[in-house]
């Protein structure tokens, strides 16, 4: 069986750690900076980073519209942290000119857990991911405030500040998103889940 070819959006953010995680799960990776580099991909990872910077660079490079079209046409994608924001159809508190690529029927609040100093870690049970809790690293993380009827919530977390429960891992068909950074740990199960459940096979 051939290795899937998974692109990693490489405009800004934590590209190398996603590449290592995908390679450890048996995928071949390609950095995506231009529209032509979307051709032939089996899937795409949108890394953590600064969502406003990625949005701006995608427009400057001419990548935004082809990427939106690829997602709308069914390209499987996984977004972590900023990647979750970029996959959301609705952004609740972005800059007035900030845009997303869309695809996931969710409303996301960026930096929902607070500033960099409010970053935290938690062990989460993620539906569909065997082997016990996933150690999740939250860094200026978003959360899902609203999810459409076709969106499956895979994991939620109790917010330290107020004790409320918020969705932090969701899937809708071939699209997967997490508020946290699995690439920041040695646990490859989220990347393996993406390859096994979101890519055609």
ChimeraX attribute file (.defattr): number of C-alpha atoms within 10 A of each C-alpha:
attribute: neighborCount
match mode: 1-to-1
recipient: residues
	/A:1	4
	/A:2	7
	/A:3	12
	/A:4	19
	/A:5	17
	/A:6	26
	/A:7	27
	/A:8	26
	/A:9	27
	/A:10	18
	/A:11	22
	/A:12	18
	/A:13	18
	/A:14	20
	/A:15	19
	/A:16	14
	/A:17	17
	/A:18	25
	/A:19	22
	/A:20	16
	/A:21	22
	/A:22	26
	/A:23	17
	/A:24	13
	/A:25	18
	/A:26	14
	/A:27	21
	/A:28	18
	/A:29	21
	/A:30	17
	/A:31	18
	/A:32	21
	/A:33	19
	/A:34	17
	/A:35	16
	/A:36	10
	/A:37	14
	/A:38	23
	/A:39	10
	/A:40	10
	/A:41	18
	/A:42	21
	/A:43	25
	/A:44	27
	/A:45	28
	/A:46	30
	/A:47	30
	/A:48	28
	/A:49	19
	/A:50	16
	/A:51	24
	/A:52	18
	/A:53	14
	/A:54	25
	/A:55	20
	/A:56	15
	/A:57	16
	/A:58	22
	/A:59	12
	/A:60	10
	/A:61	12
	/A:62	13
	/A:63	20
	/A:64	21
	/A:65	13
	/A:66	16
	/A:67	20
	/A:68	16
	/A:69	14
	/A:70	20
	/A:71	21
	/A:72	14
	/A:73	10
	/A:74	13
	/A:75	21
	/A:76	24
	/A:77	27
	/A:78	25
	/A:79	26
	/A:80	28
	/A:81	30
	/A:82	28
	/A:83	28
	/A:84	33
	/A:85	37
	/A:86	28
	/A:87	28
	/A:88	24
	/A:89	17
	/A:90	22
	/A:91	21
	/A:92	14
	/A:93	13
	/A:94	17
	/A:95	9
	/A:96	6
	/A:97	8
	/A:98	14
	/A:99	21
	/A:100	21
	/A:101	23
	/A:102	20
	/A:103	23
	/A:104	27
	/A:105	18
	/A:106	25
	/A:107	20
	/A:108	27
	/A:109	20
	/A:110	22
	/A:111	22
	/A:112	17
	/A:113	20
	/A:114	14
	/A:115	11
	/A:116	12
	/A:117	9
	/A:118	14
	/A:119	14
	/A:120	15
	/A:121	12
	/A:122	14
	/A:123	12
	/A:124	17
	/A:125	18
	/A:126	20
	/A:127	13
	/A:128	11
	/A:129	14
	/A:130	11
	/A:131	9
	/A:132	10
	/A:133	13
	/A:134	20
	/A:135	18
	/A:136	23
	/A:137	20
	/A:138	23
	/A:139	22
	/A:140	22
	/A:141	28
	/A:142	26
	/A:143	27
	/A:144	26
	/A:145	16
	/A:146	15
	/A:147	18
	/A:148	11
	/A:149	9
	/A:150	12
	/A:151	17
	/A:152	16
	/A:153	18
	/A:154	19
	/A:155	18
	/A:156	18
	/A:157	18
	/A:158	13
	/A:159	13
	/A:160	11
	/A:161	9
	/A:162	7
	/A:163	9
	/A:164	9
	/A:165	12
	/A:166	18
	/A:167	21
	/A:168	28
	/A:169	25
	/A:170	25
	/A:171	20
	/A:172	19
	/A:173	16
	/A:174	20
	/A:175	26
	/A:176	28
	/A:177	30
	/A:178	29
	/A:179	32
	/A:180	27
	/A:181	24
	/A:182	23
	/A:183	25
	/A:184	16
	/A:185	13
	/A:186	11
	/A:187	14
	/A:188	19
	/A:189	18
	/A:190	23
	/A:191	21
	/A:192	18
	/A:193	16
	/A:194	22
	/A:195	24
	/A:196	12
	/A:197	16
	/A:198	21
	/A:199	19
	/A:200	12
	/A:201	9
